[in-house]
């Protein structure tokens, strides 16, 4: 007897969306996206401040990435992603953010609200928040002149130039989404990245319930490295990216680190850093064909499929917890 391979992907924004678009191309996967909810910029920040809801932008991106292939679902996904232009009250808001805001007000449980949105888009898989409450991301950043400053909010941290010395969240120990914890416990694979390291990937490790679930699960773990440094990770090497994960979740082990060979340069330091996590390094061409620093979903799917073992429908034995 066979069953789909259960995959949980952590992240937010464009990085998670690219990962989800890749995963949906692979047959026989049961996909769950666990999404950060710390955004405080743009439309999400406005709706969060005005309505007190979870910031909807990253959730919207994940839903659209997993939308069904039929014409109705694809059209609904395009509508969700449509952003109002002009200077009026709606300017800058994507339609999907407003729909999610309404659903989050109609349904006190955000998981139920997201299930309703998923039904509209005929989503393949499930989209969940990492925590049912909005969080604020904060970072102590060392600037080039040595000054230590505190950056408050995801947007400030994301655009900050300097070395992030400490990342934290407010509230400091937010509750984990129970459905996300259950998905992690039942998973065959956990995927971290690509995405903004300090504002989209690591925040999941700062949710105690999720961190405990990630440590306890028997699932294998895969880390997808970024193609280029962002402002928040300027000066951070690819091995440093891996070290940052274990800094915020000591004892974290991984099975595979996936990277694009053209972004790695000398692979030996990255291979050594991967081995320190217990992982093997897999190099594959996963960037868009024009050479930009963006993951190409078809290429990423081609790299992920043999790693996840999802190209074949095989019995998946239960594994003892580590």
C-alpha positions in Angstrom: 0.0 0.0 0.0 1.3 3.4 -0.9 0.5 7.0 0.2 1.7 10.4 -0.9 4.9 11.8 0.5 4.0 14.3 3.2 6.1 17.5 2.9 6.0 20.6 5.1 7.6 23.8 3.7 8.5 26.7 6.0 9.0 30.3 4.9 7.2 33.3 3.5 7.1 35.7 0.6 8.5 35.0 -2.8 11.0 32.3 -1.6 8.3 30.1 -0.2 6.0 30.7 -3.2 8.8 29.5 -5.5 9.3 26.4 -3.4 5.5 25.7 -3.4 5.3 26.2 -7.2 8.1 23.6 -7.5 6.5 21.1 -5.1 3.1 21.2 -6.8 4.8 20.1 -10.0 5.9 16.8 -8.3 3.3 14.0 -8.3 2.3 12.2 -5.2 3.0 14.9 -2.6 0.9 16.0 0.3 2.0 19.6 0.7 1.6 21.8 3.8 3.0 25.4 3.8 3.7 26.9 7.2 3.9 30.6 6.8 5.5 33.4 8.8 3.1 36.1 10.1 5.5 38.9 11.0 5.0 41.2 8.0 4.4 44.8 9.0 5.0 46.6 5.7 2.9 47.6 2.7 -0.7 46.3 2.4 -0.2 43.7 5.1 1.1 46.2 7.6 -1.8 48.5 6.9 -4.4 45.8 7.3 -2.7 44.5 10.4 -2.6 47.9 12.0 -6.2 48.9 11.0 -8.0 45.6 11.5 -5.9 43.6 13.9 -5.7 40.6 11.7 -2.8 38.3 10.8 -0.8 40.0 8.1 -2.3 38.4 4.9 0.4 39.0 2.3 2.6 35.9 2.8 -0.4 33.7 3.3 -1.9 35.0 0.0 1.3 34.3 -1.9 1.3 30.7 -0.6 -2.3 30.2 -1.5 -1.8 31.5 -5.0 1.3 29.4 -5.5 -0.7 26.2 -4.7 -3.9 27.2 -6.6 -5.5 24.6 -8.9 -4.6 24.3 -12.5 -8.1 24.6 -13.9 -9.1 27.9 -15.5 -11.4 29.0 -12.7 -8.7 28.4 -10.0 -6.0 30.1 -12.1 -8.3 33.1 -12.7 -9.1 33.3 -9.0 -5.3 33.2 -8.2 -4.7 36.1 -10.7 -7.5 38.0 -9.0 -6.0 37.4 -5.6 -2.6 38.7 -6.8 -4.1 41.8 -8.5 -2.9 45.0 -6.8 -5.0 48.1 -6.9 -3.3 51.1 -8.5 -3.8 54.8 -8.0 -3.9 57.0 -4.9 -7.2 56.0 -3.2 -7.9 54.0 -0.1 -7.5 50.7 -2.0 -4.2 51.7 -3.7 -1.5 49.1 -3.0 -3.8 46.5 -1.6 -3.9 43.1 -3.5 -7.4 41.8 -3.8 -6.4 38.6 -2.0 -5.3 40.5 1.1 -8.7 42.1 1.4 -10.4 38.7 0.9 -8.3 37.1 3.6 -8.9 40.1 5.9 -12.6 39.5 5.5 -12.3 35.8 6.1 -10.1 36.3 9.2 -12.8 38.5 10.6 -15.5 36.1 9.8 -13.7 33.0 11.2 -12.1 33.5 14.6 -9.9 30.4 13.9 -7.3 31.5 11.2 -6.9 27.9 10.1 -10.6 27.8 9.2 -10.3 31.1 7.4 -7.4 29.8 5.4 -9.3 26.6 4.5 -12.2 28.7 3.2 -9.7 30.7 1.0 -8.1 27.4 -0.1 -11.4 26.2 -1.2 -11.9 29.3 -3.4 -8.6 28.6 -5.1 -8.9 24.8 -5.1 -5.5 24.7 -3.5 -3.4 21.6 -3.8 -2.3 21.1 -0.2 -2.8 23.2 2.9 -1.6 26.7 4.0 -1.2 27.3 7.7 0.2 30.2 9.8 3.2 29.4 12.0 1.3 31.0 14.9 -2.4 32.1 15.2 -1.3 35.6 16.5 0.5 38.4 14.7 4.2 38.7 15.8 6.7 41.4 15.6 10.3 40.6 14.4 13.1 42.5 16.1 16.8 42.4 15.5 20.0 43.8 17.1 22.1 44.8 14.1 25.8 45.8 14.1 26.4 48.5 11.5 29.6 48.9 9.5 30.9 51.6 11.9 30.4 49.2 14.8 27.2 50.8 16.1 24.7 48.4 17.6 21.1 49.3 16.8 17.7 47.7 17.4 15.5 47.3 14.3 11.8 46.7 15.0 9.5 45.1 12.6 10.0 42.7 9.6 10.3 45.5 7.1 13.0 47.4 9.1 15.0 44.2 9.6 14.7 43.2 6.0 16.1 46.4 4.6 18.7 46.9 7.4 22.3 46.9 6.3 24.6 45.4 8.8 25.2 42.1 10.7 22.2 40.7 12.6 23.6 39.7 16.0 20.4 38.7 17.6 16.9 37.9 16.3 13.8 37.8 18.5 10.1 38.1 18.4 7.3 39.8 20.3 5.6 38.2 22.0 8.7 36.3 22.8 7.0 32.8 23.0 4.0 32.9 20.6 1.8 29.9 20.6 2.3 27.5 17.7 -0.5 26.8 15.2 -1.7 23.3 16.4 -2.4 22.2 12.9 1.1 23.1 11.9 2.6 21.1 14.8 0.5 18.1 13.8 1.7 18.4 10.2 5.3 18.5 11.3 4.8 15.4 13.5 3.3 13.5 10.5 5.7 14.7 7.8 8.2 12.7 5.8 10.2 15.8 4.8 10.6 19.3 6.2 11.9 22.0 3.8 13.5 25.2 5.0 14.1 28.0 2.4 14.6 29.5 0.1 13.7 32.9 1.4 14.7 35.9 3.5 16.7 34.1 6.2 16.1 36.3 9.2 12.5 37.4 8.4 11.0 34.4 6.6 12.9 31.2 7.6 14.4 31.5 11.1 11.2 33.1 12.7 9.6 29.6 12.6 12.4 28.4 14.9 11.5 31.1 17.4 8.0 29.6 18.0 8.7 27.2 20.9 6.0 24.7 19.9 7.1 24.5 16.3 10.8 24.3 17.3 10.0 21.4 19.6 8.0 19.7 16.9 10.9 20.1 14.3 13.3 18.6 16.8 11.1 15.7 17.8 9.7 14.6 14.4 11.1 11.6 12.5 10.9 13.6 9.2 13.9 14.2 7.1 15.0 17.8 6.7 16.1 19.7 3.6 17.5 23.2 3.5 17.4 25.1 0.2 20.0 27.9 0.1 19.4 31.3 -1.4 21.0 32.3 -4.7 22.3 35.7 -3.5 22.6 37.7 -0.3 19.9 40.1 0.6 20.2 43.3 2.6 19.5 41.5 5.9 22.1 38.9 5.1 24.8 41.1 3.5 28.2 39.6 4.4 26.6 36.3 5.5 28.2 33.4 3.6 26.3 30.3 2.6 28.0 28.3 5.4 27.0 31.2 7.8 23.3 30.7 6.7 23.5 27.1 7.9 25.2 28.1 11.1 22.4 30.6 11.8 19.8 27.8 11.7 21.6 25.9 14.5 22.2 29.1 16.5 18.4 29.5 16.8 17.6 25.8 17.1 20.6 24.1 18.7 21.0 20.5 17.8 19.1 20.9 14.5 20.0 18.1 12.1 19.4 18.0 8.4 19.6 15.3 5.7 20.1 17.4 2.5 21.3 20.9 1.7 20.3 22.0 -1.8 22.2 24.8 -3.6 22.8 26.1 -7.1 26.4 25.4 -8.1 26.7 28.8 -9.8 25.8 30.5 -6.5 28.2 28.4 -4.4 31.6 29.1 -5.9 33.9 26.9 -3.9 31.6 24.1 -2.7 33.9 22.7 0.0 33.1 25.2 2.8 29.4 24.7 2.0 29.8 20.9 2.0 31.6 21.0 5.3 28.9 23.2 6.8 26.2 20.8 5.5 28.1 17.8 7.0 28.2 19.6 10.4 24.4 19.3 10.3 24.6 15.7 9.2 23.6 16.6 5.7 24.9 15.9 2.2 25.2 18.8 -0.2 23.3 18.5 -3.5 24.3 21.0 -6.3 21.7 21.5 -9.0 20.9 24.3 -11.5 17.8 25.8 -9.9 18.0 29.5 -10.9 15.8 31.1 -13.6 17.3 30.8 -17.1 18.1 34.5 -17.4 20.6 34.1 -14.5 18.8 36.3 -12.1 18.9 35.5 -8.3 15.5 33.8 -8.4 14.6 30.2 -8.1 13.0 28.7 -11.2 10.1 26.4 -10.1 10.5 23.8 -12.9 14.2 23.5 -12.3 13.7 23.4 -8.5 11.1 20.7 -9.0 13.6 18.7 -11.1 16.1 19.0 -8.3 13.7 18.2 -5.5 11.8 15.3 -7.0 14.6 12.6 -6.8 15.6 13.9 -3.3 12.1 13.6 -1.9 11.6 10.3 -3.5 8.3 11.4 -4.8 8.7 10.5 -8.4 7.8 6.9 -7.5 4.9 5.6 -5.5 6.6 3.3 -3.0 5.7 2.1 0.4 6.9 4.6 3.0 7.9 2.8 6.2 7.5 4.4 9.6 10.8 5.6 11.0 11.7 5.8 14.7 12.0 9.2 16.1 15.5 10.6 16.3 
